[in-house]
Amino acid sequence: MVHFVLVHGLGHGAWCWYKVIPLLQKAGHTVTAPDLTSNGINKVPAHSVTSIADYVHPLTQLLESLTPHDPKVKHTSSTFYQ
């Protein structure tokens, strides 16, 4: 099957995918939904996030561990992440 990486939008967390994750898993897919830095259950204080690289660090680490063929789904408040 397919490994989906679901990325939340600004000010959200992995929780925003709570309806989608079980549907994909029930269909036999692998699903990963990381919390970006200082969002969701990621407890890094917001004032310590000084760059976009800091903010997306959990996602960067995850994506580096995957193959280029794994689909990615994003949820964003702007076109910044495109």
ZAMARGU-4260 file (C-alpha; in steps of 0.2 Angstrom, whole numbers, plus 5000, padded with zeros to 4 digits):
<rodrens>
0) 5000/5000/5000 | 5005/5018/5001 | 5013/5029/5015 | 5004/5045/5017 | 5012/5060/5026
5) 4999/5072/5032 | 5005/5090/5036 | 4994/5102/5046 | 4992/5120/5043 | 4999/5135/5053
10) 4993/5135/5071 | 4985/5117/5070 | 4993/5100/5074 | 4992/5082/5068 | 4975/5082/5077
15) 4967/5090/5062 | 4968/5074/5053 | 4959/5064/5066 | 4945/5059/5054 | 4956/5055/5039
20) 4970/5045/5047 | 4958/5030/5052 | 4950/5030/5035 | 4967/5028/5027 | 4973/5015/5039
25) 4957/5005/5037 | 4961/5005/5018 | 4978/4997/5022 | 4989/5012/5021 | 5002/5019/5032
30) 4999/5036/5039 | 5011/5048/5047 | 5005/5065/5054 | 5019/5074/5063 | 5017/5090/5074
35) 5027/5104/5067 | 5038/5113/5080 | 5028/5122/5094 | 5011/5115/5087 | 5000/5101/5093
40) 5009/5090/5106 | 5026/5097/5101 | 5030/5107/5117 | 5044/5118/5110 | 5041/5136/5116
45) 5035/5146/5101 | 5047/5160/5106 | 5061/5148/5102 | 5056/5145/5084 | 5066/5158/5075
50) 5066/5152/5057 | 5055/5141/5045 | 5069/5128/5046 | 5065/5127/5065 | 5047/5126/5062
55) 5047/5112/5049 | 5062/5102/5058 | 5051/5087/5063 | 5044/5086/5045 | 5061/5088/5037
60) 5067/5073/5048 | 5053/5063/5043 | 5054/5066/5024 | 5072/5063/5024 | 5068/5045/5030
65) 5056/5042/5016 | 5057/5037/4998 | 5053/5050/4985 | 5038/5040/4980 | 5028/5042/4996
70) 5013/5054/4993 | 5012/5069/5004 | 4996/5079/5009 | 4997/5096/5016 | 4985/5108/5025
75) 4990/5126/5025 | 4984/5143/5028 | 4994/5150/5013 | 5004/5145/4998 | 5021/5147/5008
80) 5024/5128/5009 | 5021/5125/4990
</rodrens>
